Amino acid sequence: MGNFQLLVATLLLLCLDGLDAIPTALPKSSLPSHRNSKHLRPILEKRQQSGFNQGQPSDGNGKGGPISGGTNKGLDLQNPANLGQESTDSGTVVNLKWSFSDSHTRLLNGGWVREQVITDLPASNDIAGAQQHLEKGAIRELHWHRVAEWGYVYKGQVAVSAVDENGRNQFETLDEGDIWYFPKGEAHVIQGLADENEYLLVFDDGNFDAAGTTFMVDNWITHTPKDILAKNFGVDASVFSTVPSPNPYILNATVNTESVSSPYGKLEGSSSYVYHASREQPTQAPGGGGTVHIVDSRNFPIATTIAASIVTLNPGALRELHWHPNAEEWLYFVSGDARATVFMGGATARTFDFTAGDTAVFPDNAGHYVENRSANNTLVWIEIYKSDRVIDISLTQWLALTPAPIVASVLKIPETVVKTLKAEKQLIIA
């Protein structure tokens, strides 16, 4: 036998000899196919990790992928719901969100203003909103609207003055948390009293910027013949030569210290244009987790076309599933971070993320909830309705007050579960 054949035979014998050392069944712990195998664990974890927290539309289970083109990373991180994070979203739902930070700000002598109107948020047919800022003494000049105006002071202190068709008047100071309402066509003016003053304005028409909506006194005077002005006011026509044109909208001035007489009566009691909500305690929700402060025609009688609710949610709390049968819901988020899913009927729903300064609209009768997404911070928002009162229907209460066998049959859930549902409207769930 040659040397080569001898080498091959020797190696063959060694291999056959080694087979006796191989166990017939490997221990289970050495199998590479289970989830705890160290060399597989990083692969599995990477595969199961979603990309939403990194601003990427990927669910970690094979759907989606990274964004390779241009994108606004900051917005993507603020709005993971827009990236498809909620798998229950379905169908096509139009945008229902707008941020005042996306609005153009008009800088004026003594303040500024920025709006959200129907051209910004086309789904908001009933309501338009604005943030307005006044320095101390600054005046939002004399004017009126063809729509009603509702205001909420969230910074500083302001004075409002108004006169109705009977000559009754009101000059009153509002603190943070107070509200005013001017019916359509009522003449009014606002002045800042603190060093810095800011408030939310709401109007009961989404198309607030349409021509013929706001009427300024100085505009009218500068576009009326001087001889007519002289005859109307009983003064010399030259008096009006200094009236500004175009109107300043907001102007600097000193804080008014004079009182005003009321020869034809005051706007007070049920006729008052001011509601001092800051002097009241909000209602604790039956379900815990926060408060609700409703301000509508039942406690603010003059407010017949704009109803409001100021809602506070503790960390992690939920404004329960519900809908409003009488109007769209317009929202302004004062502070905190929220998430809401809007159910539009059929099989369509869309989830949105919100933060302070955002506005939103939930269409008439659309089901929804609002959740405080923070584990540490309180969420505060204002709900507005073009209505004389706030009305909502609780999904849980409806199901609890419907025969349990019917609910169980429709939803395919146990009757015992239906019978545990709370019949009392919870409003907020801790």
C-alpha positions, 0 to 999 in steps of 0.5 A: 500500500502506498503512502497516500493510501495509508494516510487516507485509511488512517484518517478514515479510521480516526473519523469512524472512531470519533463517532462514538464520542458524539451523543445520539441526542443533543441537550435541549439547551444547545439547540439554536432554535429557541428564543433564548439562544444568545446568538439569536436574541439580538437578531430577534430583538432587532426584528421586533423593535419598531422605529416610531420612537426614532421617527421612522414608519416601521412597526418592527414586524415587517411593515414599513421601513425607514424614510430615505427622502426628505422629511421633518424629523422633529415633526415625525418624532412629535407625531408617531401616530402619523407614521402609522403607530396605531394599527387600528387606524383605517381608511382615509380621514382628513387632517383634523389638526393645526398648530398655532406655530404653523400660523403666520403671526402679525406683529403690531405696535403693542402686541401680536395675533395669529389665527387658525381659520378654515383655510388652515383647517378645512374640517373646522366649519363651525369654529375659528380661533386666534391667540392674541397678545397685548402689552400693558396699556395696549388696546385691541381697537374698537370693533364688532363682528358679524359673528359671536366672539368668545375669549379666555384669558390665560395670561395676565389681566385685561379689561373689556368694554361693550355696549348693546343696542339698548345702550346698556354697557359693561366695563369689567376686569378679567383675570386668568381663567375668566371668559367673555362672550360678545354676541354678533354685532355687539360693539366692544374693545379690549385693553391689556392691564398687566405687563404681558397679557394673552388670551384665546379668541374663538369665533362661531364661523370657521371662515372668519377671514371672509370679507364683511366679518370684522368692522373697525371704527377707524376704517369706517370713519376714514371712509365716510365723507367729512361733512357727513361725519361733522353732521352726524357727531355735531363737531367740526370736520377737521376733528377727524383729520388725525384718525389713523388709516389704515387701522392699527388693529392693536395700538399702544396706550396707557391703562384707562383709570376712568369709570364710565356711566351707565345711564341706560343700565348695565350689562349684568346678571344674566345679561353680563358679557363676562363670566368669572370662571377663575372664581369657581372650582371645576367639577371632579370627574366621577371616574377620577383622573381630572376635572371638567369645568363646563361654561355654557348657557346654563351658567353663562346665559348670554353665551347662546352660540358658543359652549365650552368645557375646560378639561384637566387630565392627570398623568395617564388619565383618559377622557372616556370614549364618547361623542357629541350629538349636537355639534363639532368639537373644536379643541385648543391644547393649553398644556401637556401632550395628548393622543386621540383617535377619531372614529368617523363611522364605517370602518374609518379612524385616525389617531393624532398626537397633540401638544400645547398650542395645537388646535383640532376639530372632531367632526359632528358625531364622530366618536373619540377619546383623549388620553394624557400620554405623559407619566408626569405632566398634567394635560389641559385643553379647552373644548368649544362647540357652536351650541348653547350647551355642552352635550356628550354621550358616553359609550360605556354608559350607553352599553351599560344601560342597554340589555346585557344579552343584546350587547353581548350578542352584538359584540361577541363578549360575555354577558358577565363583562357587560354587567360590570360596565359602569352606568354612571358617566365617568367623563374621565378615567384615572 
